[in-house]
Structures are given as C-alpha cells and as structure tokens.
Amino acid sequence: MEPIVHAVFEPHTSTWQYIVADSSTKAAVIVDPVLDFDPSRNAISTESADALLALVKEHGYTVDTLLETHVHADHLTAAKYLQDRLAKAGEKKPQIGIGKRIGEVQERFAARYGIARDEYEGAFDRLLDDDEIFHVGQLEAKAVHLPGHTPDHMGYLIGENIFCGDSLFNSDVGSARCDFPGGNANDLFKTATKLFSLPPTFKIYTGHDYPPNNPRSTPQAFSTVAEQMEHNKHLKSGTSETEFVAWRLGRDTGLAEPRLIHQALQVNIRAGRLPKDGLLHVPVRVEGGDAKLW
C-alpha cells in the first residue's frame, strides 16, 4: 500500500511541503507546512498554508497530524494556523507532531531570545520516539531519527517514501549544513548511511530544492536511494566519513546565516504560535567604528 503524495513547493524559501494521504480512507498528514513572512514589512500572511487547505478540501482528506521534521531556521511553520483552521472547519483537531528531542532545542533558543517557558512548553501535541510506528489511515508509518543538521531532526517513512527534511538534498545540491547549535557532521554522515540502507527504489523526499546554478524549470522533490548513492555530490557511495566531515566543516564556516533565522526560530519553537506580545526579537550586530559609542 503506497500513499498519495502531493509535493507543494514554496518558492520564496525554496521549501517543499507535503500532503501524504491514504487513498482508501482519505486520512492524511501534512509535513513541514510554510507560513509566509515578508521581512521587508515584518508581515505574516497565509497564502501558502491556504493553498494546502484548498488541496485538502479538493481531495476530501481528513488531516490527522501536522508533522515537523525539525525546528526550521529558514521559514516559519504554518502548523498552528493549519491546526486552528482545520478545527474551525468542523474537522477533528489534528495534532502537531515532532521528534521527542524538541525540548532541548526549545530551551536553547528560548534562553537566547528571552521567551517565557509557558509560551513554548507543551506547544507540540505529540512527541515522536525513535522508530515509533504510527498510522495514516491504513498506511503504516515510522518516525526515523536523522540527526546532523539539528539534534532533534526526524524523518517520516511512509510506504516506500521517506520525508527526510533538511538532511539530504537533491543529488546536485548534496547535504545540509551542520553548524547550527547541536548540529554534527559525523551524525549527518551516519544519517546518510541510514538513508542509504533503505531499498534502492525507495524515494527520498527532501525539505528544499536549492539548485546550485540556475533554477530548475520544475523543482525536484525526490530522488531514489540508488540515485542518491550514485550521484550525491557530498555523500555518494565510497565517500569516507573523515572526508565528508572535513569538507562539511570547512564549507559551513563560510555560510551566511539564513535570512529568516531569528523570526523562524522564535515562532517555530512555539509550533507556529506567535508571541503573546506580538514582538519578535532580532539581535543587532555593530560592525566598524567603536561599539562603545552606541
């Protein structure tokens, strides 16, 4: 039994969102939904999330769970917005799920941004254990711990498809950065090994499509295990852990921080809820001159 997979691309953050459904029962999950944010106006909007709702309605799906692969640093999650909208539409209120290690990530960034505990504790309804089995209608699914990009990172294996978030990208893009707090290049190598242990025809659905040169005419959502093993520019078969870790650490030292990192982290540790006071805190760095004069 294979799921129906709707891959929906959000072009402003190059993010893949997925609706994964059981054709027999019309039960569905949504993976990594995006809440639109315009940093030039500090404005949130819901066009991308509303498009997911329209697709759910068009196909008559019932959304059981909103799944996050991890706390994203490059876009805001629409999980809470979707949960509220689906409940108001008369459907059973879906749970928001994420890996069980989310607590350490929440505490780290709550301390950094001065977020009160009552704004993030209990924000997620379901904390998934490593290798936990759950169901999407009659389909069996499994939560798979995929650390490296972040320590809490979880993938979701449904049928012959794994939704791997920001661990592996398409073969011509390679792998995710490991320089965020709790990230680890050795762990990411082991994650790739775990993904490559799946049967060669299984599909690896990625969290983003960042083509290295020119935008593709059609963004690419997945590649097979066999294709990744043969062509992944960072982690193809034969690449040693030592070789990969040295390259990944060197590469990460030259990367700029994601454009929406501060806004995203503050909203995402709250599972998509906005701050009670409506304020997001963005640190300021003084470059040049005498910082003592400011």
Summary of the structure (lengths in Angstrom):
residues: 294
radius of gyration: 18.9
end to end distance: 62.7
largest distance: 66.7
contacts: 961
relative contact order: 0.16
helix: 27%
strand: 24%
